[in-house]
Amino acid sequence: MPWSTTFYFYCVDADFGPFFLKFCSYFPFNAKLCINGHHWAQRQAAKAGIGFETLDNGFAACDDPAALQAICATLGPGHIDALLRKWLRILPHPFTEDDIAAGHTDEVSILQAEFSLTQMLDKPVSGRIFFYQVIADNLDIGRPDQVSLVFGRKIIRKGRHPTPGRFRTRIITDGVTPSLHVSYKNNRIKQYHKLDRALRTETTINDTRDFGIGKRLHNLPALAAIGFQANRRLLHAQRLSHDPVHGASALAAITRPVITTTGTRVPGLRFGDLRAHALLAALCAFKLLPHGFANRDLRPLIAQLLGKTPEAITSGQMSYDLRRLRMHGLIQRIPHTHRYRVTSIGLTQAMFLTRLHDRVLRTGLSQLTDPGPAPPAGLRAADRAYRTAIDDLTRQAGIAA
């Protein structure tokens, strides 16, 4: 006759919020307690009258960060042990009153402990771009010398007693959101873009003895010191080759509309638009004019770049374009004149975007889309090899369209 080997109790505590207890129904009647310290901190902050905004099981904002941090720092083994004792008196469990009187009861040890650091992003829209660059630039952080720096442990690679375990960095994709995982023995650091609003770094300790620390609950403060230190060390060890958020903002500053103080909408210069591309190319030439340029100077050059006659472009169209260039910071008016000067950032961005359009995108797309025979091209050959490999894989799997 079948019988249950485990019993789960999902509870809500006034101090700790939601948690669960799992009891084993056979000797030695082990139990598992799972709690979340963020829920405890949220309830304590609410009792203290501290206003905050939640981020799942964390904090997105807080009226008094110092007071909230002081609350978080007070959570210790005594609170957790008191929670267990309280609910053991409420819930049914394998030990009878005689067992308890004889000294048979549960003692708390640490099976797994997780310590997290959540950093809210001031521009959540750009957070995913930033995190993708963090992944790309830090794939080597799982080397033994880097892992030893992050976890603060000496790693021995050779000799009779090498440090056991694998030390590696992995990228795991859950749905469409990737996460960075750094491993040391039985322990992990996970870093990911949390709810599109924050950078979350979590150190999970699965075996306290990897750090020479016992499993009893009173060792929790020592583990917390290691976990929070590992989070900070990972952030300190990580480097970015460039700031992708700044690059995304610079591109948006050119391509998106500008709203003036009077509410007027000035359109952006859309990348790939022929007229916008002609304007950027013209700026590269006008930078050489010591006295700047005027509407009448821009008109014939734009006509030439667009393959039109100067008569086909009106002075009003040039005034419209000059305003677009000025409002996006690519040119500036010379005081007391109707002439303009190309700004330093305007020249830099115009040169880069023009070269990207003419030498990279146009050339690359030509190689990829030309239907006829063409001279050997590395990009075209790589594209065909990739598509052939995909077709072969689908045929082997029997799912070819």
PyMOL commands that set and color helices and strands:
alter all, ss='L'
color gray80, all
select helices_A, chain A and resi 37-47+65-74+77-88+97-101+124-137+139-142+144-151+208-211+217-237+244-255+274-286+295-306+310-312+315-327+344-369+378-397
alter helices_A, ss='H'
color red, helices_A
select strands_A, chain A and resi 6-13+17-24+31-34+52-55+58-62+113-120+169-174+177-184+187-194+198-205+258-259+265-266+331-333+340-342
alter strands_A, ss='S'
color yellow, strands_A
deselect
rebuild
show_as cartoon
